Amino acid sequence: MELTTWYLEQTDPSRIRPARQPEVPVEIRRAEVPSVELNRYLYTAVGGGWHWTDRLGWDWQQWQDWVTAPGVETWMVSVRGTPAGYAELDGRTPGEVEIAYFGLLPQFAGQRIGGHLLTTTLTEAWRLPDRWPDRPPVGRVWVHTCSWDGPAALANYQARGMELYRTDVTSVDEPAATPGPWPGANRP
């Protein structure tokens, strides 16, 4: 089967187009205390239905190295105290920030939470050097998404002011099923 991967970027914070407010009250906060367990939970809960498998084999130390790397941040959105989704920012490369992972838990899709979270994620990506003074100013925020990701992903990135700069189409073996957030919990 064909897998399409889209690469998008933003080169100026003035290009952020804010989303409308979510349909439910939300809170977005940075996880200031790095937590292997939190990040692995969010990764599997959000990505389990979208073929996110690249980190499933990571051991505790690999997760620890990731979440404690200077310039790496986790931002979580919650609804009445319940985690609803997250974004991981990777600011390790001087002058740029990658939105490494972004998404919502399935029960929170369709409530305008994703657009609001992305607006905040982009804003905080541009402000990353404020929190990491050893980092140079950000000149570019980028992300990639693919045809296996959520159906609203590409449109959300573009609606928030990110511009497509590359598209790759590759042939891949179709996976039998998504891994789900835990064994046997696949989503259709």
N, C-alpha and C positions, 0 to 999 in steps of 0.2 A: 504494500500500500504506500501511498505518498504521504509524507509528513511535511507540512509547510511551517517554516519558522520565520517569524517577523521580528526584526530588530528596530526598535524605536528609540529616539533620543529627544532631549530637550536641551537647548544650549543657552537659555536665558530664563531666569525665574519669572520674568514678566509674562512669559508665555503660558503660565499655569492658568487654566480655565476652571474655576471652582465648580464643583458639582452642587446640585440642590441639596438641601438638608435631608437626612434620612427620614424615613417614615416613623421611626422609633427613636427615643433618646439613646445616644451612644456616648461612650467615653473612649478616647484614644490616648494611650499612654505609652511611653517608652519603658521597656523592661530594663531598668537601670542596673539590676543585679543579674549578671549573666547566669542562665540556668539551662544546663544541658537537657534536663527533663522537660522544661517548658518548650524549648525550641523543637525537640523531637516530637512532642505531643502535637504542636501546631503543624509541623511539617506533615505528619501522617494524617491528622484529622482533616486538614485542608486539602492536601495533595493526593490522598489515597484514592480518590475517585478520578484523578486526572493523570494517571501514569507517572507520578513523581516517584521515581525509584532510585535516582542516583545516590541518595544518602541512606537508603535503607540498610546497607551493609556497614555503615559507619559504626565503629565502637565508641565507647564512652569518651576516650581520649581524643578521637577525631572531632567529636561534637564539642568537647571542651576547648580544643584549639580554635575551633571556628567561633564559638560564642564569645571568647575572650580576646579575639584578635582586635588590636586597635583599629578603630574605624568601622567595625561591624556593630550594627544596632538592630534590635528587634522592637517593633512597634505593634502593639496589640489593640484591637478594638473590642469593646465589650458592650453587651446589652444587659442592663440591670445586674452587673457583676459576672455575667457568663461570657467567656471568650467567644467571640463571633468571627474572628479572622485576624490576620496579621500581615506585616510586611517586614522583610529583612533588607537592611541597607548594607551594602558592601562598599565602604569608602577607603579600602586599602590602597587603591591605585591613585597616585597623586593627581589632583585636578578633576577627578570624576567620581561619580557614585553610581553603582549599579543597584537597581532594585532586583535583588537576587531571587527573592520569593515574595509572592503577593497572592492573597486570596481569602475567601470566606468559607466558613463551615456551611454545609449545604442548607441547613434550616434558616440561615440568615440571608440567603440570596433573594434578590427581587424586592428589597426594601430600601434601595438607594444607599445602602451602607458602603458598598464597594467604591462608588464614585467619591463619597465623602472621605473614606480611608485613603484613596489614592491622592486626593487633593492635599491631605495632611502629609502623606508620605513624600510627595514631591516637594512640598514646602520644607519639610525637615531634611530632606536630602540636600537641598541647596544650603541649609543652615548647618550642615554637619561640622564644618570647621569651627563653628562657635563652641561646639561640645568637645572637639578634638583639636586643641590649639596648635598641635604640631602639624596639622594637615594644611596644605595650601588651599586657596580659594577654589571652589568648584566651578568648572567651566562647562560641565556636561553631566547630565543625569540620563542613564539609559536602562533599557530593559529588553528582554526578549520573551516572546510568547509563541505558542505553536498551536497547530490545529487540534492537538489533543487537550489543550487547556479549555477552561470554561468558555461557553459560547459568547459571553459578554466581554471577555478579556481585551481583545484587540480594540473593540469599539470604545471601551472605557479609557484605555491609554490614549487613543486619538482624541476623544472628547475632552480630556484634561490637558490637551495641548502638546502631546508628544507626537513627533513626526517620524514616519517610516523612512529608514535609510537603507535597508537591505532586506531582501526576501530570499530564503533558501528553500528549495524543494528537494527532498531526498527520498529514496526508496528505503523502506524499513519493513521488517517483519511485523505483522500486526500482532500485538500481544493478545493472549487468550482472554484476559480480563484485567481490569484494574486491580491493584493490590488491596484497595480499601484501607481504612485506618487501622484495622486489625484483621487477622486471618478470618476469612469467611464473611467479611462485612462489605463486599463489593457493592458499588452503586451501579445502576444501569447506565 
